[in-house]
Amino acid sequence: MRLGDLLRAPLLSGLTREALLRMDPETAHGATISALKLGLAPEARGADPKELRLSLAGLDLANPVGMAAGFDKNAEVPRVLGRLGFGMVEVGTITPRAQTGNPRPRLFRLPGAEAVINRMGFNNEGHDAAFERLKGARVSAVLGVNIGANKDSDDFVADYVAGVRRFAEVADYLTINISSPNTPGLRNLQADEALTRLLGAVLKARSKAGVRVPVFLKIAPDLDETALDDIARVIGATDLDGLIVSNTTITRAGVEGLPHAAETGGLSGRPLFNLSTRRLAQMRERVGSLPIIGVGGIHSPESALAKLEAGANAIQLYSALVFQGFELLDQIKAGLASAVRRNGLKTVSELTGRNTRAWASGEASL
Ligand SMILES: Cc1cc2nc3c(=O)[nH]c(=O)nc-3n(C[C@H](O)[C@H](O)[C@H](O)COP(=O)(O)O)c2cc1C
């Protein structure tokens, strides 16, 4: 056996995942990124079945399953993630200037609930470092760049505009992240007038950039139906390309009483599934056929299917990978391909929105 194979075999597999789960969460995350940088990752099992191909906002995806933002904040491993078999990889959130984020500890696992709480606070190396890595990088997956604002910025809108200018030429799509709970004031950008101004500036910068890179807006699950109405109305008057629903929640339903449940920050993973899927379906009812990427609590092939049926065109996940490893990606893709065949359909896109009403009303849950 060659040295490379020897190293490759056990890494990130069951045994090593147990070791990672015994480490401090942020140390384990750093170790995972380092391992991926060294190429110590299982390869995807061949090409994706053709049923999983789809077109999203003009982008061709080999499959609808993406890595959510926050895993590769500094765009260090998008190529490796593509090789692992994700249909899309979203790097970031990236802010104009490097910032250290909140003091540690700021990342907590709640293993009993397959949940995570984080208050990272956009720790990242800034635009220039990420841009240098991305320019010329050949990523097999669709590459998303998620952009944000510096905590101490005196003009949040200008920070997003700078992100569009910086990354338009290297990204397949951009995500405007205004839904992190860990940058004070950021979520206020979701409100009516602020959102109108932000999207006006961002989309103007996009049209000046020379390339028509699709722009997605990522929203929080902690919005009521009036707020969803307002967002739908504002975006309906723009040429925004799509939504990502949702970011983490500041609520704690499903984890009350568990160790770390009272930590400040955003909750993700399994307990976020029903809330984020309901918001997704409610948004689907408001935006017609606008592309929506569904994120939040996907932890199995069944939950991935439910997200699509609630109204998502494509999906992303992060927290469940911490507990289940990258094998989950193959399981989800296999489950979706068999759901397409079982239902006598031709492509995964035909699963989208088959159960939107039940999810929007709260009748459906997992
Ligand atoms: C540790 C951690 C860091 C995250 N950082 C970001 C981020 O920088 N930008 C962002 O848009 N979302 C971020 N997210 C949110 C995820 O992209 C995703 O929306 C959320 O975790 C719900 O999906 P999940 O339940 O599959 O994890 C982060 C999530 C976690 C767990």
The ligand as a Gaussian input file, in Angstrom:
#p B3LYP/6-31G(d) Opt

LIG

0 1
 C      -20.198000      26.516000      12.698000
 C      -21.126000      27.152000      11.721000
 C      -20.721000      28.294000      11.043000
 C      -21.570000      28.890000      10.109000
 N      -21.138000      29.989000       9.436000
 C      -21.918000      30.528000       8.482000
 C      -21.462000      31.614000       7.708000
 O      -20.330000      32.086000       7.853000
 N      -22.317000      32.147000       6.782000
 C      -23.563000      31.644000       6.562000
 O      -24.286000      32.134000       5.691000
 N      -24.015000      30.583000       7.271000
 C      -23.217000      30.027000       8.211000
 N      -23.680000      28.947000       8.916000
 C      -25.059000      28.462000       8.688000
 C      -25.117000      27.298000       7.714000
 O      -24.683000      27.683000       6.429000
 C      -26.566000      26.766000       7.612000
 O      -27.406000      27.792000       7.091000
 C      -27.126000      26.326000       8.951000
 O      -26.141000      25.714000       9.737000
 C      -28.299000      25.356000       8.786000
 O      -27.916000      24.176000       8.125000
 P      -27.523000      22.827000       8.922000
 O      -28.623000      22.584000       9.914000
 O      -27.443000      21.770000       7.866000
 O      -26.225000      23.080000       9.582000
 C      -22.859000      28.327000       9.868000
 C      -23.242000      27.181000      10.548000
 C      -22.411000      26.581000      11.458000
 C      -22.862000      25.328000      12.173000

